[in-house]
């Protein structure tokens, strides 16, 4: 495949289902969604039945801590080979232009490959492709186990570019009628609609040149007010940070053995423009399950005189106060935990963002046996429903503005983990395209 090394991309060969496959059953949502809502995945299983589906090619993380994980991984790898052998998947070369419509918004993207040699997820990285949040290395081993023996990859990774003048992706919208339509169908369980188009050679070249324009060192320095020797950040992680880190870890482990031209050097992703009007940043909330300690006593012990809280009458008042917070003190909504709805106030915080302050507390709280587990959820309704169950507690956080992302990462480094989400759970990327990696 064609490699454009100066901007760290490869024009991929993707595999798509052959004609006649039911695409609504084929495409399923990212495996890291609805991890505390197994009923969602039960519904997916009922819809799919025995039909060809990416459900059989991925490992929903709702099952990650259950018995039978090794058998599930083996079944995934067998299904991959079976679909290839039986011609369920067919190859095609080139970029894919994607439109995802959900909740009255349409996001636009391009499916391509990123060069893992241009990516470093470690703290302080200055690579062309960077993580936007801290990577939890302990979360990689189960993902590595799944990917290592896999014949192909299916991405739910969304990577952002900072293109305020809409030079890379948006021109494809006007030109799509001249492209071959690859798929156009409704997604399952209220997740909207997905359409994909084969980008022709003319626009393929335009995409490459527009990305080169964004990566020009002088343009980059002027945009962010940094020195001309500041390393360029072209691609910033949006969703799927640990999936890309997994691909990188495997590549680093194997490259001396397989050689620099091996397909596992690259990872299939979808890029989107952070300035896309259809893209919204949503906060990611926390829910602690099975409290073992007095949450308020532990908060007081950790933050001392910097900790205060007050009860509020409703979830709407809690959200309003958190989202309208001003000044240096940080406000975090609390649901459950022995009360109903409260607002935590932290003065002299340890992190610039409330999410970083509360995450540091929760990490220590979990380590000291304060709760059975912690999960990351989307939507205030999910926080409320889960946190008001006995012995649970939810932490409601305000979101960050998407226009702040690139400059924050360039100047301050990676954000606290799980700071933001590109849309709520049902808006996440669905598995559609596949690519050979072995």
C-alpha positions as CSV (number, residue, x, y, z in Angstrom):
1,X,0.0,0.0,0.0
2,X,1.1,3.6,-0.6
3,X,3.0,5.1,2.4
4,X,3.2,8.9,2.9
5,X,6.0,8.9,5.5
6,X,6.4,12.6,6.1
7,X,2.9,12.8,7.6
8,X,2.8,9.3,9.1
9,X,0.0,7.8,7.1
10,X,-0.6,4.8,4.8
11,X,-3.4,4.5,2.2
12,X,-5.0,1.3,3.3
13,X,-6.4,-1.9,1.9
14,X,-9.7,-2.4,3.8
15,X,-12.0,-5.4,3.9
16,X,-15.8,-4.8,3.8
17,X,-18.7,-7.3,3.9
18,X,-19.7,-8.8,0.5
19,X,-23.0,-7.9,-1.1
20,X,-26.0,-9.5,0.7
21,X,-24.6,-9.3,4.3
22,X,-27.1,-7.5,6.6
23,X,-25.0,-4.5,7.6
24,X,-27.3,-3.5,10.5
25,X,-26.3,-6.9,12.0
26,X,-22.7,-6.7,10.8
27,X,-21.8,-3.4,12.5
28,X,-21.7,-3.2,16.3
29,X,-20.6,-0.5,18.7
30,X,-17.1,-0.1,20.2
31,X,-16.2,-2.9,22.6
32,X,-15.5,-0.5,25.5
33,X,-19.1,0.9,25.7
34,X,-21.9,-0.1,28.0
35,X,-19.5,-2.0,30.3
36,X,-21.9,-1.6,33.3
37,X,-25.0,-2.3,31.2
38,X,-24.9,-6.0,30.1
39,X,-28.5,-5.7,28.9
40,X,-27.3,-3.7,26.0
41,X,-25.0,-6.5,24.8
42,X,-27.8,-9.1,25.4
43,X,-29.9,-7.1,23.0
44,X,-27.0,-7.0,20.4
45,X,-26.7,-10.8,20.6
46,X,-30.4,-11.2,20.0
47,X,-30.3,-8.9,17.0
48,X,-27.2,-10.5,15.4
49,X,-28.2,-14.2,16.0
50,X,-26.2,-16.4,13.6
51,X,-25.6,-13.6,11.0
52,X,-22.1,-12.5,10.0
53,X,-21.2,-9.7,12.5
54,X,-18.3,-7.8,14.0
55,X,-19.8,-9.0,17.3
56,X,-18.0,-12.3,16.5
57,X,-14.7,-10.5,15.7
58,X,-14.4,-8.3,18.8
59,X,-14.4,-8.8,22.6
60,X,-17.0,-6.6,24.3
61,X,-15.4,-5.5,27.6
62,X,-18.5,-6.2,29.5
63,X,-17.2,-9.8,29.4
64,X,-13.6,-9.0,30.2
65,X,-13.6,-10.0,33.9
66,X,-15.9,-13.1,33.4
67,X,-14.9,-16.7,33.1
68,X,-14.3,-18.0,29.6
69,X,-12.1,-15.1,28.3
70,X,-9.5,-17.4,26.7
71,X,-12.2,-19.3,24.9
72,X,-13.8,-16.1,23.7
73,X,-10.5,-14.8,22.3
74,X,-10.0,-18.1,20.4
75,X,-13.5,-17.9,19.0
76,X,-12.8,-14.4,17.8
77,X,-9.6,-15.5,16.0
78,X,-11.3,-18.5,14.4
79,X,-14.2,-16.3,13.2
80,X,-11.7,-13.9,11.6
81,X,-10.1,-16.6,9.6
82,X,-13.5,-18.2,8.7
83,X,-14.8,-14.9,7.3
84,X,-11.7,-14.5,5.2
85,X,-11.8,-18.1,4.0
86,X,-15.5,-18.0,3.1
87,X,-15.3,-14.7,1.3
88,X,-17.5,-12.8,3.7
89,X,-15.0,-10.0,3.5
90,X,-13.7,-8.5,0.3
91,X,-10.7,-6.2,-0.2
92,X,-10.6,-2.7,-1.6
93,X,-7.8,-0.1,-1.7
94,X,-8.0,3.5,-0.7
95,X,-9.4,6.0,1.8
96,X,-13.0,5.7,2.9
97,X,-15.0,8.9,3.5
98,X,-17.5,8.3,6.3
99,X,-20.6,10.1,7.4
100,X,-22.2,9.2,10.8
101,X,-25.6,10.7,11.6
102,X,-27.0,10.4,15.1
103,X,-29.1,12.6,17.4
104,X,-29.6,15.1,14.6
105,X,-25.9,15.6,14.0
106,X,-23.6,14.4,11.2
107,X,-19.9,13.7,11.8
108,X,-17.5,13.4,8.9
109,X,-14.4,11.3,8.8
110,X,-11.8,9.5,6.7
111,X,-10.6,6.0,7.3
112,X,-6.8,5.6,6.8
113,X,-3.8,4.0,8.4
114,X,-1.4,5.7,10.9
115,X,2.3,4.8,11.1
116,X,3.0,3.5,14.6
117,X,6.6,4.6,14.2
118,X,5.2,8.2,14.5
119,X,3.3,7.5,17.7
120,X,4.5,7.5,21.3
121,X,1.9,7.2,24.1
122,X,4.4,7.8,26.9
123,X,4.2,10.8,29.2
124,X,6.0,13.9,27.7
125,X,5.8,12.6,24.1
126,X,6.4,15.0,21.3
127,X,5.6,12.6,18.4
128,X,3.5,13.5,15.3
129,X,0.7,11.3,16.7
130,X,0.0,11.7,20.4
131,X,-2.2,10.5,23.2
132,X,-4.4,13.2,24.7
133,X,-4.9,11.4,28.0
134,X,-2.7,9.3,30.3
135,X,-2.3,5.8,29.1
136,X,-2.8,3.1,31.7
137,X,-0.2,0.5,30.8
138,X,-1.8,-2.0,33.2
139,X,-4.9,-2.0,30.9
140,X,-2.9,-3.1,27.8
141,X,-2.2,-6.8,28.6
142,X,-5.7,-8.2,28.0
143,X,-6.0,-6.1,24.8
144,X,-2.6,-7.3,23.6
145,X,-3.7,-10.9,24.2
146,X,-6.7,-10.3,21.9
147,X,-4.8,-8.6,19.1
148,X,-1.6,-10.6,19.1
149,X,-3.1,-13.7,17.5
150,X,-5.6,-11.8,15.3
151,X,-5.5,-12.0,11.5
152,X,-7.1,-8.6,11.2
153,X,-8.0,-5.4,13.0
154,X,-11.3,-3.6,13.2
155,X,-11.0,-0.1,14.5
156,X,-13.1,1.9,16.8
157,X,-10.3,4.4,17.1
158,X,-11.2,8.1,16.3
159,X,-8.2,10.4,15.8
160,X,-8.6,14.2,15.6
161,X,-7.0,16.8,13.4
162,X,-7.1,20.6,14.1
163,X,-8.3,22.0,10.8
164,X,-10.2,25.3,11.5
165,X,-10.3,26.1,7.7
166,X,-11.9,22.7,6.8
167,X,-9.3,21.8,4.2
168,X,-8.9,18.0,4.7
169,X,-12.3,16.3,5.3
170,X,-15.0,18.7,4.5
171,X,-14.4,19.1,0.8
172,X,-15.3,15.4,0.5
173,X,-18.8,16.1,1.5
174,X,-19.4,18.2,-1.7
175,X,-17.7,15.6,-3.9
176,X,-19.2,12.4,-2.5
177,X,-21.8,12.1,-5.3
178,X,-18.9,11.4,-7.6
179,X,-17.6,8.7,-5.3
180,X,-18.6,5.0,-5.3
181,X,-20.9,4.4,-2.4
182,X,-19.7,1.5,-0.3
183,X,-22.4,1.3,2.4
184,X,-25.4,3.2,3.5
185,X,-27.6,1.8,6.3
186,X,-29.2,2.3,9.8
187,X,-27.2,1.2,12.8
188,X,-28.8,-0.9,15.5
189,X,-30.3,0.2,18.9
190,X,-30.9,3.8,18.2
191,X,-27.4,4.7,17.1
192,X,-28.3,6.5,13.9
193,X,-27.1,6.0,10.3
194,X,-23.7,5.2,8.7
195,X,-22.6,5.9,5.1
196,X,-19.2,5.3,3.5
197,X,-17.7,6.3,0.1
198,X,-14.6,5.3,-1.8
199,X,-12.4,8.4,-2.2
200,X,-11.1,8.7,-5.7
201,X,-7.5,9.3,-6.7
202,X,-7.9,13.1,-7.2
203,X,-9.3,13.7,-3.7
204,X,-6.9,11.2,-2.2
205,X,-4.1,13.5,-3.3
206,X,-5.9,16.5,-2.0
207,X,-6.3,14.9,1.4
208,X,-2.5,14.2,1.5
209,X,-1.6,17.8,0.5
210,X,-4.1,19.3,3.0
211,X,-2.6,17.2,5.8
212,X,0.9,18.3,4.8
213,X,-0.3,21.9,5.1
214,X,-1.4,21.3,8.7
215,X,1.9,19.7,9.4
216,X,4.0,22.5,8.0
217,X,6.3,23.6,10.9
218,X,5.8,27.4,10.3
219,X,2.0,27.1,10.0
220,X,2.0,25.0,13.2
221,X,4.2,27.4,15.2
222,X,2.0,30.4,14.1
223,X,-1.3,28.6,14.9
224,X,-0.3,27.7,18.5
225,X,2.1,30.6,19.3
226,X,5.1,28.3,19.9
227,X,8.7,28.3,18.6
228,X,9.5,26.9,15.1
229,X,11.4,24.1,16.7
230,X,8.3,22.9,18.6
231,X,7.6,19.3,17.4
232,X,4.4,19.1,15.2
233,X,1.3,17.5,16.6
234,X,-0.8,16.5,13.6
235,X,-2.9,13.7,15.0
236,X,-4.4,13.7,18.5
237,X,-6.2,10.8,20.0
238,X,-10.0,11.2,20.4
239,X,-11.4,7.7,21.2
240,X,-9.7,4.4,21.5
241,X,-6.4,5.6,23.1
242,X,-5.7,2.2,24.6
243,X,-6.5,0.3,21.4
244,X,-3.9,2.4,19.5
245,X,-1.4,1.9,22.4
246,X,-2.0,-1.8,22.2
247,X,-1.2,-1.8,18.5
248,X,2.0,0.2,19.3
249,X,3.1,-2.1,22.1
250,X,2.7,-5.2,19.8
251,X,4.6,-3.4,17.0
252,X,7.5,-2.5,19.3
253,X,7.7,-6.1,20.5
254,X,7.6,-7.7,17.1
255,X,9.2,-5.3,14.6
256,X,12.8,-6.6,14.9
257,X,11.4,-10.1,14.0
258,X,8.9,-9.2,11.2
259,X,10.7,-6.2,9.6
260,X,9.7,-2.6,9.0
261,X,7.4,-3.4,6.0
262,X,5.1,-5.6,8.0
263,X,1.4,-4.5,8.0
264,X,1.3,-4.4,11.9
265,X,3.5,-1.3,11.6
266,X,0.2,0.5,10.8
267,X,-3.1,0.9,12.5
268,X,-6.5,1.5,10.8
269,X,-8.3,4.5,12.3
270,X,-10.9,7.2,11.4
271,X,-9.7,10.8,11.5
272,X,-12.2,13.6,12.2
273,X,-11.8,17.4,12.4
274,X,-12.1,18.7,15.9
275,X,-13.9,21.7,14.3
276,X,-16.6,19.5,12.8
277,X,-20.0,21.0,13.8
278,X,-21.4,17.5,14.3
279,X,-18.7,16.6,16.8
280,X,-19.3,17.3,20.5
281,X,-17.2,16.7,23.5
282,X,-19.0,15.1,26.4
283,X,-17.7,14.6,29.9
284,X,-17.0,11.1,31.2
285,X,-18.5,10.5,34.6
286,X,-17.4,8.0,37.3
287,X,-19.4,5.4,39.2
288,X,-17.9,3.6,42.2
289,X,-19.6,0.2,42.8
290,X,-19.8,-1.6,46.2
291,X,-18.6,1.1,48.6
292,X,-16.6,-0.4,51.5
293,X,-15.7,2.8,53.3
294,X,-17.4,6.0,54.3
295,X,-16.9,8.1,51.1
296,X,-17.4,11.5,52.8
297,X,-15.0,10.6,55.6
298,X,-12.4,9.6,53.0
299,X,-12.9,12.8,51.0
300,X,-12.4,14.8,54.1
301,X,-9.3,12.8,55.1
302,X,-7.7,13.3,51.6
303,X,-8.5,17.0,51.1
304,X,-8.8,18.3,54.6
305,X,-9.9,21.9,54.9
306,X,-9.9,22.2,51.1
307,X,-13.0,19.9,51.0
308,X,-16.6,21.1,51.3
309,X,-19.9,19.8,50.1
310,X,-23.6,20.8,50.1
311,X,-26.7,18.9,49.3
312,X,-29.0,20.0,46.5
313,X,-32.6,19.3,45.8
314,X,-32.4,17.7,42.3
315,X,-30.0,16.3,39.7
316,X,-30.8,19.4,37.5
317,X,-29.6,21.7,40.2
318,X,-26.5,19.6,40.8
319,X,-25.6,19.7,37.0
320,X,-26.3,23.4,36.8
321,X,-24.0,24.3,39.6
322,X,-21.2,22.0,38.3
323,X,-21.4,23.3,34.8
324,X,-21.5,27.0,35.8
325,X,-18.6,26.8,38.2
326,X,-16.2,29.8,38.0
327,X,-13.0,30.7,39.8
328,X,-10.3,28.5,41.2
329,X,-12.4,26.2,43.3
330,X,-13.5,23.0,41.5
331,X,-17.1,21.6,41.7
332,X,-18.0,18.0,41.2
333,X,-21.5,16.5,41.4
334,X,-22.0,13.5,43.7
335,X,-24.9,11.1,43.4
336,X,-25.6,8.5,46.1
337,X,-22.8,7.6,48.5
338,X,-25.1,7.8,51.4
339,X,-26.9,10.9,50.2
340,X,-29.0,11.7,47.1
341,X,-27.6,14.7,45.2
342,X,-24.7,16.8,46.5
343,X,-21.9,19.1,45.1
344,X,-18.3,18.6,46.2
345,X,-16.2,21.7,46.3
346,X,-12.4,21.4,46.3
347,X,-10.2,24.5,46.9
348,X,-6.5,24.6,46.2
349,X,-6.8,21.6,43.8
350,X,-4.0,19.3,42.8
351,X,-4.9,19.3,39.1
352,X,-5.9,22.0,36.7
353,X,-9.0,20.1,35.8
354,X,-11.6,18.7,38.3
355,X,-11.5,15.4,36.5
356,X,-7.8,15.1,37.4
357,X,-8.4,16.0,41.1
358,X,-11.2,13.5,41.6
359,X,-9.4,10.8,39.6
360,X,-6.4,11.0,41.9
361,X,-8.7,10.6,44.9
362,X,-10.5,7.7,43.3
363,X,-7.4,5.8,42.4
364,X,-6.2,5.9,46.0
365,X,-9.7,5.1,47.3
366,X,-9.9,2.0,45.1
367,X,-6.4,0.9,45.9
368,X,-7.2,1.1,49.7
369,X,-10.3,-1.0,49.2
370,X,-12.8,1.8,49.4
371,X,-15.0,0.2,46.7
372,X,-15.2,-3.0,44.6
373,X,-14.7,-1.3,41.3
374,X,-14.9,1.9,39.3
375,X,-16.4,2.4,35.9
376,X,-16.5,5.3,33.4
377,X,-20.0,6.1,32.0
378,X,-21.6,8.5,29.6
379,X,-24.8,10.5,30.3
380,X,-26.2,12.0,33.5
381,X,-29.1,9.6,33.3
382,X,-26.7,6.6,33.5
383,X,-24.8,8.1,36.4
384,X,-28.1,8.7,38.3
385,X,-29.5,5.2,37.6
386,X,-26.3,3.3,38.6
387,X,-25.2,5.6,41.5
388,X,-28.5,5.5,43.3
389,X,-28.4,1.8,43.7
390,X,-27.3,0.6,47.2
391,X,-23.7,1.1,48.1
392,X,-22.8,2.9,44.9
393,X,-21.7,6.5,44.3
394,X,-21.5,8.6,41.1
395,X,-19.3,11.6,40.3
396,X,-20.7,14.0,37.7
397,X,-18.2,16.2,35.9
398,X,-18.4,19.2,33.5
399,X,-16.9,18.8,30.1
400,X,-14.0,20.6,28.4
401,X,-14.4,22.7,25.3
402,X,-13.1,20.9,22.2
403,X,-11.2,24.0,20.9
404,X,-8.9,23.7,23.9
405,X,-7.7,20.2,23.2
406,X,-4.7,20.6,20.8
407,X,-3.2,23.6,22.5
408,X,-3.6,22.0,26.0
409,X,-1.8,18.8,24.8
410,X,1.0,20.8,23.1
411,X,1.6,23.1,26.0
412,X,0.8,20.9,29.0
413,X,1.0,17.3,27.8
414,X,-1.6,14.6,28.1
415,X,-4.8,15.3,30.0
416,X,-6.0,13.2,33.0
417,X,-7.4,9.9,31.7
418,X,-11.1,9.8,30.7
419,X,-11.3,13.6,30.6
420,X,-13.7,13.8,27.6
421,X,-15.7,11.7,25.2
422,X,-16.5,12.3,21.6
423,X,-20.3,12.0,22.0
424,X,-22.3,9.8,24.3
425,X,-22.2,6.0,24.3
426,X,-24.7,5.4,21.4
427,X,-22.7,7.9,19.3
428,X,-19.5,6.0,19.5
429,X,-17.8,4.4,16.4
430,X,-19.3,1.2,15.1
431,X,-17.0,-1.5,13.7
432,X,-17.3,-1.6,9.9
433,X,-14.0,-1.8,8.0
434,X,-11.4,-4.5,8.7
435,X,-7.8,-4.8,7.7
436,X,-5.2,-7.6,7.6
437,X,-2.4,-7.3,10.2
438,X,-0.7,-10.7,9.9
